[in-house]
Amino acid sequence: MLKFFSSIALCGVLAGCASIQQPSPSSTETTPTTSAPACPSPADLPATLLGQFEPAVDDALLAKALGPADKGGLCTGRVYQAKADTNVMLFRAWNSTNPNSKLGKWWAFGKPEGKTADYRKDYVICYEWTPLDMLAQCRVKAGTKIVIGPGQSMQCSQYLTYPASARQQVYIDDAAGSLDNCSTFNGTFSWQP
């Protein structure tokens, strides 16, 4: 009986600790409100892109990019706006059976390389969404606002859950109006031992 009450007391103490409020972040950065799974630190622009973008404030855009644990999106992020003379290419692997997915909201600064399974884990892409058989490469238009940050965890099925990923993702709310000079590439089989 004593063990039972000790367990209840411990749970009460732990619940009290969980309700301690953290300081609120600035409007250009949001941190997760849940403690598990852990969210990597917000992403800064890669050094090679510092001259192409400037920090921006757009709370509505940031809110669209963020997602709760196990639901995808970004777990934290920062908003940036492309400068007038920007010349940055973004990459998106997409599903050829759904042409509307070519200019979706989720992009990357780098071309997909390596194992497909690693790419899915790094960018938190469920197998149900896409076979990743096509690639779009597009240029960011001047003035475009993007959100960058680490991917939130995602439960794809009862058998597969991706943890939050430190890999930087790029969220664009309106890719069709924000990107130009697009090229499309077909995926091909390349098996390695």
N, C-alpha and C positions, 0 to 999 in steps of 0.2 A: 504494500500500500504506500509506503514511504517513497519507493522508487517511482510510482505513478505520479505522486504530487511533485516530486523533484523534476520529473520530465515536463510537467505542466508549467512549473515555475521557469524552467530553462526556456521553454517555448515562448513564454511571456516576455522574458528578457530579450530573446532574439527578435521577436516581433517589434519590441520597442526600439531596438537598434535599427531595424529596417525602416522605421518611419521617420528617422532623422532627415530633415530636408538638407539638400545640397545647395550651395549658392547657385543662383540662376546664371546661365551663360549669356554672353553677349548675343545680339541679334544676328550676327554673322556666323555664329557657331552654336550648335545644339548637341548636347550629350544625351545618352540614353537614360530613361527613367527606370529601367529594369536592371537588376544586377547580373542576370545570367541569360544567355552567355555573354562573356565579356566583350565589350566593344573596343576595338583598337582606337588609338588616338586619332583625332581628326587629321585629315590629310592636308598638307601644304602642296602647292603646285610644285611639280618637278622643276629643278633649277633651270633646265633648258626652256621652260615656258614662262618664267617670271616676267619677261618683257612683253609677253603676248596678252596678259590678262591683268586686271586690277580688282582688288576686293570690292564687293558690292553688298548692299543690304536689300534683301527681298525675302521677308519672312514667309510670305505665301508660297513662293517657289521652294524654299527650304522645307516647308511643311509637307509639300507634295513628294519630295524625294525621300523623306525619312519614313521608316517603317518599324513596327514593334518586333520584338524578338520572335524568331521562327516564322515571320511573315514576309521577309525580303525587304527590298529597298535599301536605303543607307541607314546605318545605325548612328551616325553623326556626320555632319557635313559643313562645308563652307561654300558661300556663293561668290562667284567671280563673274566679271563681264569682260568680253573680248574687246581689246583696244581697236582703234580705227585701222591700224596697219597689221592686224593679226594675220598669221598664215599658219594655222594649226590644223592638222589632219586628225580625224577621229575614226575609230574602227568599231564595227558592230557585226558580230556573227548572228545570222538570222535563219529563218525557216523558209525554204523555197516553196513549200506547199501553202504558205500564207504570205502573199506578196505585200500585204499591209504591214507585215512585221519588219520590212526592210528599214524603214525610217522610224523605229521605235524610240523609246525614251532613254534606253540604257546603252552607253558607249564606253570605249576605253581609249586611252592615249596611245596604246601600243597594239601592233598587229598580233593576232593570236599565233602562238608558237607552242611547240611541245605537244604533250599528250592531251587529248580531248578531255579526259577525266580530270586532269589537273586544271585545265581552263575552266571547266564547270565549277570545280571547288573554289578556285581563286575568285571567280566572278559570281558565285552563288547562282548558277543557272540550272534549274531542274530539267531533267531529261524529258518530262512531259511537255515542256514549253517549246522545245526546238531540237532538231537533230544537228544543229550548227553546221548546215551543209552549204551555206552561202555567206559571203562576206561583203559588207559595204564599207567603203572608205570615202569619207566626205570632209570638206573643209568647213571650218567654223566661220560664219559671217561676222563681220564687225558689229559690235553692240550686243551680241548674243550673251545672255546670262546662262551660266551653267552652275550646277552644284557638284562638287567633288567630295568624295569621302569613302570610307571603308564600307564594304557590303554587310548588311544585316544578316543574321542567321535566317535559314529558311528550312521549314519542314516540307519536303517535297511529297513524301508519302510516309506510311507507317514504317517503311524500311530504310528511308534515306532522309537524313537531316544534315544540311551543311552548317558548319559553325560560322560565326562572324568572320569575315576575311579582312586582312590588312591591305589587300590589293585595292588600289584606287579605282573607283568607278566614276563615270561621268553621267550625270542626269541632265537631259535636255527636255523641256516640257513640249516644245513644238519643233521637232527635228526638220519637218518639211519646210518650215519658214526660216529656220536658223542655220541650215547647212546648204552648201552648194558644191559644184565640181565633184559630184559623186561618181565613183567607179564601183562596179560589181564583179565579184570573183566567185567561181564555183569551187566547192570543196571536192577533193579527190581522195581516194584511198591511198594510204601510205602506211604499210604495216612494218613494224620493226620487231626484231626478236627481243 
